[in-house]
């Protein structure tokens, strides 16, 4: 509701229809909202500081989960110290993230964000379903989950994790691929789409395979 009310206020102040002021993705947070805050009749400086402080805290909070997912795997497999792994992740991510500070940074962020959400997460979801449903004892996982939760799941979960979910997610993945074959995302050039989208996905897959095949340390 806050988003719609804010966009409505922006539309009223600029005299433009809502359809022309609506922006999706990073532009909404980093372009549209700051512009709206600047148009406030009072307290624009205070609200601006609070807004970007909120963005900063949300970014830090998100970084915890993003780093922990990869760091925990490396720590467990290679018996590394957490502080070194976290510093390594921070340095690598910081260097890669420098591109987002350039004048074209929002465009690169838009491409990477789209591909990671519409392709990367789907691939990870399919692989997780295959790993849990076909290579691990999914029945034991189900029983353990039931023992720790007030909401219990039946054997239908086994069918979903082995067949239903991979098929549905796979269909979504194929649909997204077909859409991108027909036209580049967001009107970007094919080169930009490849560098910011496909290449990032390929790099993650290659790194994951290399780390998976590399022997860990006890």
N, C-alpha and C positions, 0 to 999 in steps of 0.2 A: 504494500500500500504506500509506503514511503517513496518508492521509486516512481509510481504513477502520479502521486501528488506532486512530487518535485518536477517531473517532466511536464505536468500540466501547468505549473507555475512558470516554468521556462517558456512554454508555448505562449502563455498569456503575455509575458513580458516582452517577448520578441515579435509577437504577432504572426508567428509561423504555426502551421498545423502540427499536431503532435507527430504525425507520420514523418515529418521532416526533421524533427529534433531528436527522435529516438535513435540511439546508437547502441549497438551491442558490443560485448567484449571489453577490452581495456579502455576503449574510447569513452565508455560510459563513466568509468571511475576517474580517469585521468584527464579527460577533456570536458565532457558535459557537466559533471558535478562541480568542478572548480568554477566553470563559467556561471553556473546557477548560483553558487555561493557568492560570487562577485556581484551578482545582481540583487542580492538581499538588501532590503531598505535599511537594515541596521545589523550590527554585529557580524559583518562579513569576515572581518579579520579573526575574531574569536572562533566562529564556526569553521573557518578555513583551517585554523591550527588544529582544532578538535578533529576535523575530518581526516586530515593527513596523519595525525597521531593515531587515529583508529586504523588507517590503512597500514601504518608501520607495525602496530601491534598484531594485526591480522597476518601480515607477512611473516613476522617472527614466529608466531604460533604455527603457521603452516610449514615453516622451515623445520620445525621440530619433527613433525611426522614425515616429511619428505626425506630428511637426512636419516632418521632412525630406521626407516625401511631398508635402505641399502647398507647403512653402517652395521646394523645388527647382524646381517648376513655375513659380511666380511669378518666381523669380530668373532662370530661363532665358527666359521670355517677355517680361518687362518690364525686364530688365537692371537689377535692383535689387540693392542691397548686402545681403549675407546677414545682417549684424547687425541691420539695420532690419527685415527680414522676420521674423527669429526673435523680436525684441522684440515686434513686432506680434502674432505668433501667441501669444506668452506672455501678453500683456496681455489679448487677446480671450478666450483660453481661461480665464485666471484669473478674469475677470469673470463669464463664463458658469458657471464651476465653483463660484461662490459658493453657488449653489442647493443644491449637494451638502453644504454645511456646515450646512444647516438641519436641524430635527428630522425633516423628511420627506425629507431628502437621499438616504437609502438607497433609498427607493421610487422617486424620480426616476432615480437611477442604475440601478436595476433595469430600468425601462422603457426608458431610452435604450440601455442595453447590449443588451437583447433586440432592439430594433428595428434597431440598427446591425448586429448580427451576423446576424439572420435576414432582413433586407430590404436594408439598405445594402450589405453585402458582396456579396449576390447581384446587385443591380443593377450594381454596379461590375464584377463578374465577367462579366456578360452584355455590357456595353458594351465591355470590354476584348477579349472574343472577337470582337465585331463589328468593332471598330477594326482589330485585327490580322489577322483572317481575310478581311475584305472591303475594307479601305481601304489596307492596307499590303501590301508584298510578303512574304507569310508564308513563301514558299519561301526567300527570302534570309535571313529571320530564322532559319529552321530550319537552313540551312547554316552560318550564323554560330554558332549555338548548338552545332552538332556539332563545329565547329572548335575550340571552347573547352572541350569536355567529353569525358570518357572514355566517357560513355554517349551513344550516338548515337540519334537518332530518325528514323524513316522518313516516307514520305509519308502514312502513317496519321495523323500529327499534323496535317496540313493538313485532313483530314476532321474530326478531333475539334474543332479550333479554329473551323472554319467552321459545322459542323452539330451534331455530337454534344453537345459541352459546352454551347453556348447552349440547346439543347432541354432537356437534363437540368436545368440550373440554372434555366431558365425554368419548368419544371414544379415545382421546389421552391418558387420564388417564388409561383406561383399557388396552390399548396397552402397556403403560409403565409398568403396573403391570405384564402383561404376560411376557414381556421381563425379568423382574427381577425374576419371578418365574422360568424361564428357566435357568438363570445363574445369579450369583451375579455380582454386578456392578464392573467394572474395575479389575476383578480378585481378589477382596478382599474376605476374609472369610465371611461366613454367619453371624458369631457372630459380626464382625466389621460392616457389612452392617446393621445389626439390631440395634446395639448400636448407630451408627452414622447417620442412616437413618430412619428406621421405628419408632424407639423409639422416636426420635425427633419429627416426624410428629404426633405421638400419643399424646405426651406430650403437644404439641401446641393445639390440638383439645380438650383434657381434660381441660386444663386451660381456653380455650375460652368458653367451655360449663359452667364451674363453674362460671366464671365472668358474663356470660350472665344471669344465673339463680339467681345470687346474687342481692338483691335489692339495688338500688342506693340511694344516699342521695340527697335530694332537696337542 
